[in-house]
Amino acid sequence: MGVYDALDFLENEWPLRHGERHERAVKTCRGALNRVVPAVIAREAFLTACLEAGMPAVLAPSRIAQKKQPMRPAGALSL
């Protein structure tokens, strides 16, 4: 789910329309789409709004690049 998807969900499918954290999440997501607010801040605001609404949030693993293992030279044995 990206920022656009989060904003769409907040504006069109959210169970609580007038929560304080919902309003903050909408503003923060709009700011992220306009590249004024970092996406990670919008993500945190969205998760906080989920907690306010009593909705469970399932966190996906972050997309941090995994370290690649160095290649073994040809003929090297692995133990």
C-alpha positions in Angstrom: 0.0 0.0 0.0 1.4 3.4 -0.9 0.5 6.9 0.2 -2.1 7.3 -2.6 -3.8 4.1 -1.5 -3.7 5.2 2.2 -5.3 8.5 1.3 -8.0 6.9 -0.8 -8.8 4.6 2.1 -8.9 7.4 4.6 -11.2 9.5 2.4 -13.5 6.8 1.0 -13.6 3.8 3.3 -12.7 5.0 6.8 -15.2 3.9 9.5 -14.7 7.1 11.7 -14.8 10.3 9.7 -14.1 12.9 12.3 -11.3 11.5 14.5 -8.5 13.9 15.3 -5.9 11.4 14.1 -7.9 10.7 10.9 -7.8 14.4 10.0 -4.0 14.5 10.7 -3.4 11.4 8.6 -5.4 12.9 5.7 -3.3 16.1 5.8 -0.1 14.2 6.2 -0.8 11.9 3.3 -1.6 14.8 1.1 1.6 16.4 2.1 3.5 13.3 1.2 1.9 13.2 -2.2 3.0 16.8 -2.7 6.5 15.8 -1.5 6.4 18.2 1.4 6.2 15.5 4.0 8.3 12.3 4.1 6.3 9.1 3.3 7.5 7.5 6.5 5.7 10.3 8.5 2.5 9.7 6.5 2.8 6.0 7.2 3.1 6.7 11.0 0.1 9.0 10.8 -2.0 6.4 9.0 -1.1 3.7 11.6 -2.0 6.1 14.4 -5.3 6.8 12.8 -5.9 3.0 12.6 -5.3 2.7 16.3 -7.7 5.6 17.0 -10.4 3.8 14.9 -9.8 0.5 16.7 -8.6 -1.1 13.5 -5.9 -3.7 13.7 -2.8 -2.8 11.6 -0.6 -5.5 10.2 2.9 -4.3 9.5 4.6 -5.6 6.4 8.4 -5.9 6.4 10.1 -2.8 5.3 11.7 -2.7 1.9 15.2 -2.2 3.1 17.6 -3.7 0.6 19.0 -6.9 1.8 22.7 -7.3 1.9 24.0 -9.5 -0.8 26.4 -12.3 0.2 29.8 -12.0 -1.4 30.3 -14.5 -4.2 32.6 -17.4 -3.5 35.5 -17.9 -5.8 35.1 -20.8 -8.2 35.9 -24.1 -6.6 35.4 -22.9 -3.1 33.7 -25.3 -0.8 30.9 -24.3 1.4 30.8 -25.9 4.9 
